[in-house]
Amino acid sequence: MAIHVNEAAELLMFVALIAASVVVVRYTRRRVKELPEEDKKMGRPLYAYAVGTAFMGLASLANFVAATQLESGSLEYRLGVVYSYAILTLLAPTLISMAALIVLGRTHFIVPVLSASLAIGVLWVARWLGNPLEVRDAAGDVSSVLYIPAVLLFGYILVKARKPTSLGLLFLVISYPLYRLTIWPLSLGPLNLSITVVGLRLLAPAIVAVAFYFRDIGISFELFAYAICYALVAVYLSSIIATPIGDLIQETSLTLVVLAATLGWSTAAYTYGKWRKSRSRPTLALVLFFALSAWSYVLDVMWTIGVLPDIRWYYASVYLSMISLMFFNLSAFFALEWKAPVLLPVAVIVPGILYMSTAYPQDPHLLPYFAVMMALTGTVQLVIPLVLYLYLWQRMRKALLPAASKPLLLAMGAVVLFLAMMTASGISNPIAGVLIFAAYTAWWLAVSGWAEGFTKWWYARTAKPKAPLGGL
Amino acid sequence: MDGLLLKVIGLIKMVYVINEAGETLASITLGDFHADDALFGGFMSAIDMFSQKMAGDAIKELVLGSDRVVVSREGTYLLVTIHDKADTDSQAANRRVCQAFRTQFAGLVTDETIQAIRQAALGSESALSKADIWASKML
């Protein structure tokens, strides 16, 4: 039966929350080992938090199963699933509140406070016993209220500590009450923004996992970008679970495009880390290219599968695509240190954007020569960096620089993306899906330094000694 | 029950500063604990020496009837704090006193030293300062 995207997202929440719980436990074990004997008990709150997170995950799984079974299956089975969800969803904030009480040194409050919380929860839910839908909603409402003390404490800790780990702890406990509070009002507005709330909720466990896994990441673009990688795939998969496309070929193609966008985001995060150290302009231009182009593809996919059906999302996707390629062009000019023609990439996109805007709010495909205009703009936007990066590659290759593989792979990515643009039916065509994924893989290999490492290894393996060995 | 525990946790009844000869340099009364200062100093010093010889390690804590005695070493001095047996926060309270002693002691126990110890012993950490300490060590 059909379920809502937010209900389908519960399955992906389960996966992410269990993963986040494991990461927090691993972090705590490592951290506790570094502390002197008398401070080792300070690990207890994080262990309690991790167990609470695992319960949140199990509650999400139960909620997903409940959503798929609400109108089918025997009443006993449906009630069993819903009651399991109610118990788990009340236990999760209870355990997290326990962590908060231990942090505050008020361990003697644990038993009375938690008994009272559970008693209130059970009494509230008990009013609806026998009605699966009402029990589910009542348990969710009480659970979101029970998170409030933990929200206050972890909010205070974030203000004081300003660390990614403290941000993760707060984000996770605040995401559920916010989700419950905003999901329905936002879905009823002029633009259905409920998907963004689902995305933000999926982001929370991913931020916890990233913050506790990478200890030196800081509260930075990288933290959010790596977390968004998971949230993007999770939102897409939730949409597919909620509303299957039915066409396996199209699903495969769109999945490849989403994976390419994820790769684009992780490349943007990695490149941003490089830019923070180097502050070089070509690197910044590449960060913007990867980030914006990834968003462009995500919006395109969401529009194609009908999750974001409004035509404004299609416009946003095309504008982002053109602007992102403008930054790709700029990166090539900056890399060659050619300052004079930097306005050229800006000039290239202006006619296309203006022409497309004349059709708003109608479908721009109705405009005469729209496809030709877009094809021409796309071709110019990809041919310019292709030529420039190939030229740069030639110069670097002659100088025997191992980093020569970077411009070569950036140029190859441009060629492959150009071929993808030339295929019929856009991103729904599996050939386009494969090519877009290949392009982002080439760019990831270029930027991550993997190709450079391979080139160095290859030079070391194939270079012949200039003098015979033992010729001294 | 909870009220009783609240009164007990983090509360120091008595603080002793004892030198290596077993002489009590300072005794600061904060609650209900009665002992002869000279005898107690000699007793703690002897137990500490005995513990080091027999077990190879200094004594850290012992229970005397309904009292918990927490011992820590600052250079050649022993800092002894007396707590209720049910006090689960006694080690942290002792560390607080040691910190105050360390900052205010320059070879002689002065009025300032005693004042600092008294303040540290009376001022139990607030819940939010505990949260600050936790965050600085764990996050």
Chai-1 contact restraints between the chains, C-beta under 6 A:
chainA,res_idxA,chainB,res_idxB,connection_type,confidence,min_distance_angstrom,max_distance_angstrom,comment,restraint_id
A,E38,B,Q91,contact,1.0,0.0,6.0,A-B,restraint_1
A,M42,B,W134,contact,1.0,0.0,6.0,A-B,restraint_2
A,M42,B,K137,contact,1.0,0.0,6.0,A-B,restraint_3
A,M42,B,M138,contact,1.0,0.0,6.0,A-B,restraint_4
A,V103,B,A131,contact,1.0,0.0,6.0,A-B,restraint_5
A,V103,B,W134,contact,1.0,0.0,6.0,A-B,restraint_6
A,L104,B,A127,contact,1.0,0.0,6.0,A-B,restraint_7
A,L104,B,K130,contact,1.0,0.0,6.0,A-B,restraint_8
A,L104,B,A131,contact,1.0,0.0,6.0,A-B,restraint_9
A,G105,B,A127,contact,1.0,0.0,6.0,A-B,restraint_10
A,G105,B,K130,contact,1.0,0.0,6.0,A-B,restraint_11
A,H108,B,D2,contact,1.0,0.0,6.0,A-B,restraint_12
A,H108,B,L5,contact,1.0,0.0,6.0,A-B,restraint_13
A,I157,B,A131,contact,1.0,0.0,6.0,A-B,restraint_14
A,I157,B,A135,contact,1.0,0.0,6.0,A-B,restraint_15
A,K160,B,D132,contact,1.0,0.0,6.0,A-B,restraint_16
A,A161,B,A135,contact,1.0,0.0,6.0,A-B,restraint_17
A,A161,B,L139,contact,1.0,0.0,6.0,A-B,restraint_18
A,K163,B,L139,contact,1.0,0.0,6.0,A-B,restraint_19
A,T165,B,L139,contact,1.0,0.0,6.0,A-B,restraint_20
A,S166,B,L139,contact,1.0,0.0,6.0,A-B,restraint_21
